[in-house]
Amino acid sequence: MNVNSKNPPIIIFHGEKDNVVPCCQGKEFYELLKTAGVTTEATFVPEGGHGMGMYSEENLQKMVRFLDKAKNSK
């Protein structure tokens, strides 16, 4: 995985019950981004699957705030 400080801001939403992409991969990706100094946030949803159970108003608002902040920091 090529992660470095030149990566754009990345927000991660990952279901802990994802049966397609193991949640440990999302957590590892998040840690790599942080270590590289990439602006990042992660939300791991205990009952979330691969898309299922991930869509909530709370997560939508997190995404909007993150993208607004990233856009305004340029």
LOTILUM-565496 format. One record per residue: residue in one letter; residue number from 1; y, z, x of N, C-alpha, C, O, CB in turn. Coordinates in Angstrom, 2 decimals, decimal comma. Each point is the difference from the previous one (the first is absolute). Last residue first. Glycine has a CB too. Layout:
# residues N
+------+------+---------+---------+---------+---------+---------+---------+---------+---------+---------+---------+---------+---------+---------+---------+---------+
! mivo ! loba !     nc2 !     nc3 !     nc1 !    cac2 !    cac3 !    cac1 !     cc2 !     cc3 !     cc1 !     oc2 !     oc3 !     oc1 !    cbc2 !    cbc3 !    cbc1 !
+------+------+---------+---------+---------+---------+---------+---------+---------+---------+---------+---------+---------+---------+---------+---------+---------+
!    A !  NUM !       Y !       Z !       X !       Y !       Z !       X !       Y !       Z !       X !       Y !       Z !       X !       Y !       Z !       X !
...
+------+------+---------+---------+---------+---------+---------+---------+---------+---------+---------+---------+---------+---------+---------+---------+---------+
This chain:
# residues 74
+------+------+---------+---------+---------+---------+---------+---------+---------+---------+---------+---------+---------+---------+---------+---------+---------+
! mivo ! loba !     nc2 !     nc3 !     nc1 !    cac2 !    cac3 !    cac1 !     cc2 !     cc3 !     cc1 !     oc2 !     oc3 !     oc1 !    cbc2 !    cbc3 !    cbc1 !
+------+------+---------+---------+---------+---------+---------+---------+---------+---------+---------+---------+---------+---------+---------+---------+---------+
!    K !   74 !   24,25 !    2,21 !   -7,43 !    0,15 !   -1,18 !    0,88 !    1,39 !   -0,13 !    0,54 !    0,29 !   -0,92 !    0,75 !   -2,05 !   -0,22 !   -2,02 !
!    S !   73 !   -0,03 !    4,36 !   -2,00 !    0,06 !    0,45 !    1,38 !    0,15 !   -1,15 !    0,99 !    0,09 !    0,21 !    1,21 !   -1,48 !    1,73 !   -1,86 !
!    N !   72 !    0,86 !   -2,29 !   -4,24 !    1,33 !    0,50 !    0,36 !    0,11 !    0,46 !    1,45 !    1,10 !    0,26 !    0,48 !   -0,84 !    0,42 !   -2,84 !
!    K !   71 !   -4,43 !   -2,22 !    0,53 !    0,97 !   -1,08 !   -0,15 !    1,38 !    0,45 !    0,50 !    0,70 !   -0,77 !    0,67 !   -2,00 !   -0,14 !   -2,63 !
!    A !   70 !   -2,15 !    4,10 !    1,74 !   -0,27 !   -0,97 !    1,06 !    1,02 !   -1,13 !   -0,02 !    0,46 !   -0,44 !    1,06 !   -2,88 !    0,99 !   -1,18 !
!    K !   69 !    2,60 !    2,62 !   -3,33 !    0,40 !    0,63 !    1,27 !   -0,21 !   -0,98 !    1,15 !    0,85 !   -0,11 !    0,88 !   -1,46 !    2,39 !   -1,78 !
!    D !   68 !   -0,88 !   -3,63 !   -3,33 !    1,47 !    0,09 !    0,01 !    0,48 !    0,57 !    1,33 !    0,96 !   -0,50 !    0,58 !   -0,94 !    0,81 !   -3,09 !
!    L !   67 !   -4,64 !   -0,38 !    1,79 !    0,52 !   -1,34 !    0,24 !    1,53 !   -0,02 !    0,01 !    0,60 !   -0,72 !    0,79 !   -2,66 !   -0,23 !   -1,86 !
!    F !   66 !   -0,10 !    5,04 !    0,05 !   -0,34 !   -0,41 !    1,36 !    0,60 !   -1,36 !    0,32 !    0,61 !   -0,19 !    1,06 !   -2,73 !    1,52 !   -1,19 !
!    R !   65 !    2,52 !    0,30 !   -4,28 !    0,83 !    0,77 !    0,93 !   -0,24 !   -0,43 !    1,45 !    0,95 !   -0,14 !    0,78 !   -1,00 !    2,08 !   -2,38 !
!    V !   64 !   -2,68 !   -3,89 !   -1,71 !    1,38 !   -0,46 !   -0,15 !    0,91 !    0,74 !    0,98 !    0,84 !   -0,62 !    0,66 !   -1,26 !    0,08 !   -3,09 !
!    M !   63 !   -4,08 !    1,96 !    2,18 !    0,11 !   -1,33 !    0,60 !    1,43 !   -0,51 !   -0,05 !    0,50 !   -0,53 !    0,99 !   -2,87 !    0,06 !   -1,65 !
!    K !   62 !    1,38 !    4,51 !   -1,50 !   -0,13 !    0,17 !    1,45 !    0,20 !   -1,34 !    0,70 !    0,70 !   -0,09 !    1,01 !   -2,28 !    2,03 !   -1,35 !
!    Q !   61 !    1,40 !   -2,02 !   -4,33 !    1,27 !    0,54 !    0,48 !   -0,02 !    0,25 !    1,51 !    1,01 !   -0,22 !    0,67 !   -0,66 !    1,27 !   -2,92 !
!    L !   60 !   -4,34 !   -2,43 !    0,17 !    0,99 !   -1,08 !   -0,09 !    1,34 !    0,48 !    0,55 !    0,65 !   -0,73 !    0,75 !   -1,84 !   -0,24 !   -2,76 !
!    N !   59 !   -2,22 !    4,13 !    1,58 !   -0,24 !   -0,89 !    1,14 !    0,99 !   -1,16 !    0,00 !    0,45 !   -0,42 !    1,06 !   -2,87 !    1,05 !   -1,09 !
!    E !   58 !    2,65 !    2,32 !   -3,66 !    0,31 !    0,72 !    1,24 !   -0,18 !   -0,90 !    1,23 !    0,88 !   -0,04 !    0,87 !   -1,60 !    2,19 !   -1,97 !
!    E !   57 !   -0,60 !   -3,72 !   -3,13 !    1,46 !   -0,02 !    0,13 !    0,41 !    0,69 !    1,30 !    0,92 !   -0,44 !    0,68 !   -0,66 !    0,43 !   -3,20 !
!    S !   56 !   -5,03 !   -2,19 !    2,51 !    0,65 !    1,07 !   -0,75 !    1,50 !   -0,14 !    0,21 !    0,45 !   -0,63 !    0,95 !   -2,46 !    2,18 !   -0,71 !
!    Y !   55 !   -3,03 !   -3,81 !    1,26 !    1,28 !   -0,41 !   -0,61 !    0,55 !    1,11 !   -0,86 !   -0,51 !    0,29 !   -1,09 !   -0,22 !   -2,68 !    1,12 !
!    M !   54 !   -3,55 !    2,48 !    2,20 !    1,07 !    0,06 !    1,00 !    1,37 !   -0,23 !   -0,62 !    1,03 !    0,38 !    0,57 !   -2,66 !   -1,17 !    1,14 !
!    G !   53 !   -2,99 !    0,54 !   -3,63 !    0,51 !    1,36 !    0,06 !    1,15 !    0,17 !    0,98 !    0,41 !    1,12 !    0,29 !   -2,67 !   -0,37 !   -0,90 !
!    M !   52 !   -0,55 !   -4,97 !    1,51 !   -0,16 !    0,79 !   -1,23 !    0,51 !    1,42 !    0,22 !   -0,33 !    0,64 !    1,00 !   -1,66 !   -2,05 !   -1,67 !
!    G !   51 !    1,91 !   -1,62 !    4,32 !    0,95 !   -0,46 !   -1,02 !   -0,06 !    0,85 !   -1,26 !    1,03 !    0,24 !   -0,62 !   -1,24 !   -2,55 !    1,52 !
!    H !   50 !   -3,39 !    3,20 !    1,95 !    0,60 !   -1,19 !    0,59 !    0,91 !   -0,65 !   -1,04 !   -0,37 !   -0,96 !   -0,67 !   -1,64 !    0,59 !    2,20 !
!    G !   49 !    1,41 !    5,47 !   -2,26 !   -0,98 !   -0,94 !    0,52 !    0,71 !   -1,15 !    0,68 !    1,10 !    0,16 !    0,53 !   -2,72 !    0,48 !   -2,34 !
!    G !   48 !    2,92 !    4,88 !    0,59 !    0,29 !   -1,44 !    0,00 !   -1,12 !   -0,81 !    0,60 !   -0,67 !    0,41 !    0,95 !    3,07 !    0,14 !   -0,79 !
!    E !   47 !   -1,70 !    4,40 !   -0,65 !   -0,87 !   -0,65 !   -0,98 !    0,19 !   -1,52 !   -0,04 !   -0,59 !   -0,68 !   -0,84 !    0,65 !    2,78 !   -0,50 !
!    P !   46 !    2,48 !    0,63 !    4,53 !   -1,36 !    0,54 !   -0,04 !   -0,95 !   -0,74 !   -0,95 !   -1,16 !   -0,23 !    0,35 !    2,17 !    2,40 !    0,22 !
!    V !   45 !    3,21 !   -4,18 !    2,16 !   -0,23 !    0,45 !   -1,37 !   -1,45 !    0,46 !   -0,14 !   -0,91 !   -0,83 !    0,09 !    2,69 !   -0,76 !   -0,98 !
!    F !   44 !    2,20 !    0,88 !    4,86 !   -1,45 !   -0,10 !   -0,21 !   -0,31 !    0,68 !   -1,33 !    0,23 !    1,19 !   -0,17 !   -0,73 !   -1,22 !    2,69 !
!    T !   43 !    4,95 !   -2,16 !    0,25 !   -0,43 !    0,81 !   -1,14 !   -1,48 !   -0,26 !   -0,19 !   -0,43 !   -1,13 !   -0,22 !    2,73 !    1,04 !   -0,90 !
!    A !   42 !    1,80 !   -0,69 !    5,20 !   -1,32 !   -0,21 !   -0,57 !   -0,24 !    0,96 !   -1,15 !    0,38 !    1,17 !    0,05 !   -1,23 !   -1,96 !    2,17 !
!    E !   41 !    4,89 !   -1,76 !    1,31 !   -0,37 !    1,09 !   -0,91 !   -1,38 !   -0,32 !   -0,54 !   -0,38 !   -1,17 !   -0,08 !    2,80 !    1,67 !   -0,55 !
!    T !   40 !    1,21 !   -2,25 !    4,99 !   -1,15 !   -0,08 !   -0,90 !   -0,09 !    1,23 !   -0,89 !    0,50 !    1,08 !    0,34 !   -1,71 !   -2,47 !    1,35 !
!    T !   39 !    3,77 !   -1,41 !    2,74 !    0,39 !    0,72 !   -1,21 !   -1,12 !   -0,18 !   -1,01 !   -0,33 !   -1,12 !   -0,39 !    2,83 !    0,78 !    0,82 !
!    V !   38 !   -3,54 !    0,16 !    4,83 !    0,32 !   -0,85 !   -1,15 !    0,41 !    0,89 !   -1,17 !   -0,62 !    1,03 !   -0,24 !   -1,01 !   -2,83 !    1,02 !
!    G !   37 !    0,00 !    3,02 !    3,80 !    1,40 !    0,16 !   -0,37 !    0,46 !   -0,90 !   -1,13 !    1,20 !   -0,23 !   -0,18 !   -0,80 !    0,89 !    2,49 !
!    A !   36 !   -4,89 !    0,14 !   -0,18 !    0,78 !   -1,12 !    0,54 !    1,48 !    0,10 !   -0,33 !    0,80 !   -0,79 !    0,51 !   -2,83 !   -0,62 !   -0,70 !
!    T !   35 !   -1,04 !    4,61 !   -1,53 !   -0,04 !    0,10 !    1,46 !    0,84 !   -1,09 !    0,66 !    0,62 !    0,23 !    1,04 !   -2,91 !    0,78 !   -1,21 !
!    K !   34 !    1,70 !   -1,14 !   -4,53 !    0,84 !    1,13 !    0,40 !    0,08 !    0,11 !    1,52 !    1,08 !    0,18 !    0,56 !   -1,70 !    1,03 !   -2,67 !
!    L !   33 !   -2,32 !   -4,43 !    0,35 !    1,40 !   -0,36 !   -0,26 !    0,94 !    1,10 !    0,46 !    1,00 !   -0,27 !    0,66 !   -1,73 !   -1,11 !   -2,62 !
!    L !   32 !   -3,87 !    2,24 !    2,15 !    0,38 !   -0,99 !    1,01 !    1,47 !   -0,40 !   -0,16 !    0,73 !   -0,13 !    0,98 !   -3,10 !   -0,71 !   -0,89 !
!    E !   31 !    0,49 !    3,63 !   -3,38 !    0,19 !    0,73 !    1,26 !    0,41 !   -0,94 !    1,13 !    0,85 !    0,35 !    0,81 !   -2,56 !    1,34 !   -1,55 !
!    Y !   30 !    0,63 !   -3,63 !   -3,43 !    1,20 !    0,82 !   -0,13 !    0,29 !    0,74 !    1,31 !    1,14 !    0,02 !    0,46 !   -1,59 !    0,25 !   -2,92 !
!    F !   29 !   -3,59 !   -2,62 !    2,14 !    1,12 !   -0,92 !    0,08 !    1,32 !    0,75 !   -0,04 !    0,91 !   -0,28 !    0,78 !   -2,29 !   -1,50 !   -1,89 !
!    E !   28 !   -2,53 !    4,25 !    0,36 !    0,08 !   -0,41 !    1,41 !    1,20 !   -0,94 !    0,21 !    0,73 !    0,14 !    0,98 !   -3,24 !    0,11 !   -0,74 !
!    K !   27 !    1,51 !    1,01 !   -4,63 !    0,52 !    1,15 !    0,74 !    0,15 !   -0,33 !    1,49 !    0,98 !    0,40 !    0,63 !   -2,06 !    1,15 !   -2,29 !
!    G !   26 !   -0,90 !   -4,75 !   -1,14 !    1,40 !    0,15 !   -0,37 !    0,64 !    1,14 !    0,77 !    1,15 !   -0,10 !    0,44 !   -1,66 !   -0,80 !   -2,71 !
!    Q !   25 !   -4,09 !    0,29 !    2,77 !    0,72 !   -1,10 !    0,64 !    1,49 !    0,06 !   -0,31 !    0,83 !   -0,28 !    0,86 !   -2,90 !   -1,12 !   -0,99 !
!    C !   24 !   -0,93 !    4,44 !   -1,91 !    0,22 !    0,36 !    1,40 !    0,74 !   -1,10 !    0,74 !    0,73 !    0,27 !    0,96 !   -2,80 !    1,12 !   -1,00 !
!    C !   23 !    0,57 !   -1,99 !   -4,45 !    1,26 !    0,72 !    0,12 !    0,30 !    0,38 !    1,44 !    1,17 !    0,08 !    0,40 !   -1,49 !    0,79 !   -2,72 !
!    P !   22 !   -2,68 !   -5,21 !    0,98 !   -0,13 !    1,45 !    0,17 !    1,36 !    0,67 !    0,24 !    0,83 !   -0,52 !    0,75 !   -3,14 !    0,16 !    0,17 !
!    V !   21 !    1,35 !   -4,08 !   -3,73 !    0,58 !    0,33 !    1,30 !   -0,08 !    1,51 !    0,16 !    0,66 !    0,73 !   -0,75 !    0,92 !   -2,77 !    0,73 !
!    V !   20 !   -3,78 !    0,50 !   -3,71 !    0,11 !   -1,27 !    0,71 !    0,50 !    0,23 !    1,43 !   -0,59 !   -0,49 !    0,96 !    1,04 !   -0,70 !   -3,14 !
!    N !   19 !   -0,90 !    4,54 !   -1,37 !   -1,35 !   -0,42 !    0,37 !    0,01 !   -1,36 !    0,71 !   -1,07 !   -0,56 !    0,26 !    0,18 !    1,85 !   -2,22 !
!    D !   18 !    4,35 !    3,19 !    0,98 !   -0,04 !   -1,46 !    0,17 !   -1,40 !   -0,39 !    0,48 !   -0,45 !    0,47 !    1,04 !    2,95 !   -0,57 !   -0,53 !
!    K !   17 !   -0,42 !    4,55 !   -1,53 !   -1,29 !   -0,44 !   -0,53 !   -0,11 !   -1,52 !    0,02 !   -0,76 !   -0,58 !   -0,78 !    0,66 !    2,62 !   -0,67 !
!    E !   16 !    4,03 !    0,22 !    2,86 !   -1,05 !    0,66 !    0,77 !   -1,39 !   -0,34 !   -0,51 !   -1,00 !    0,30 !    0,67 !    2,59 !    1,53 !   -0,19 !
!    G !   15 !    3,01 !   -4,90 !   -0,65 !   -0,86 !    0,86 !   -0,81 !   -1,10 !    0,60 !    0,85 !   -0,66 !   -0,70 !    0,76 !    1,16 !   -0,67 !   -2,78 !
!    H !   14 !    4,58 !   -0,39 !    3,45 !   -1,44 !   -0,20 !    0,15 !   -0,76 !    1,01 !   -0,84 !    0,26 !    1,20 !    0,06 !    0,08 !   -2,09 !    2,27 !
!    F !   13 !    4,73 !   -1,43 !   -0,71 !   -0,59 !    0,73 !   -1,12 !   -1,49 !   -0,27 !    0,08 !   -0,43 !   -1,16 !   -0,04 !    2,53 !    0,98 !   -1,45 !
!    I !   12 !    2,44 !   -0,44 !    4,98 !   -1,42 !   -0,10 !   -0,30 !   -0,31 !    0,85 !   -1,23 !    0,42 !    1,15 !   -0,10 !   -0,96 !   -1,54 !    2,54 !
!    I !   11 !    4,90 !   -2,27 !    0,40 !   -0,40 !    1,11 !   -0,87 !   -1,44 !   -0,26 !   -0,43 !   -0,38 !   -1,13 !   -0,32 !    2,78 !    1,53 !   -0,50 !
!    I !   10 !    1,14 !   -2,12 !    5,03 !   -1,22 !   -0,19 !   -0,80 !   -0,26 !    1,26 !   -0,81 !   -0,01 !    1,11 !    0,53 !   -0,95 !   -2,71 !    1,19 !
!    P !    9 !    4,93 !   -1,33 !    1,61 !   -0,38 !    1,21 !   -0,73 !   -1,19 !   -0,30 !   -0,93 !   -0,07 !   -1,05 !   -0,63 !    2,47 !    1,88 !    0,73 !
!    P !    8 !   -2,27 !   -4,07 !    4,00 !    0,96 !    0,38 !   -1,04 !   -0,42 !    1,32 !   -0,65 !   -1,13 !    0,44 !    0,19 !    1,67 !   -2,88 !   -0,62 !
!    N !    7 !   -1,72 !    1,23 !    5,63 !   -0,49 !   -0,19 !   -1,36 !    1,07 !    0,40 !   -1,00 !    0,77 !    0,92 !    0,25 !   -3,12 !   -0,51 !    0,51 !
!    K !    6 !    2,62 !    0,11 !    4,08 !    0,68 !   -1,14 !   -0,62 !   -0,50 !   -0,30 !   -1,41 !    0,55 !   -0,87 !   -0,68 !   -0,22 !   -0,06 !    2,96 !
!    S !    5 !   -2,15 !    4,32 !    0,77 !    1,29 !    0,42 !   -0,54 !    0,79 !   -1,14 !   -0,66 !    1,00 !    0,26 !   -0,66 !   -0,95 !    1,49 !    2,41 !
!    N !    4 !   -5,42 !   -2,09 !   -1,67 !    0,99 !    0,36 !    1,00 !    1,34 !    0,26 !   -0,67 !    0,15 !   -0,18 !   -1,21 !   -1,35 !   -1,19 !    2,95 !
!    V !    3 !   -4,46 !   -0,10 !   -2,43 !    1,08 !    0,81 !   -0,56 !    0,95 !    0,32 !    1,14 !   -0,41 !    0,49 !    1,04 !   -1,08 !    0,49 !   -2,86 !
!    N !    2 !   -3,14 !   -3,95 !    0,73 !    1,22 !   -0,11 !    0,81 !    1,14 !    0,72 !   -0,70 !    0,65 !   -0,56 !   -0,89 !   -1,43 !   -1,64 !    1,85 !
!    M !    1 !   -4,89 !    2,51 !   -0,88 !    1,17 !    0,00 !   -0,85 !    1,23 !    0,00 !    0,90 !    0,12 !    0,83 !    0,91 !   -1,35 !    0,40 !   -2,78 !
+------+------+---------+---------+---------+---------+---------+---------+---------+---------+---------+---------+---------+---------+---------+---------+---------+
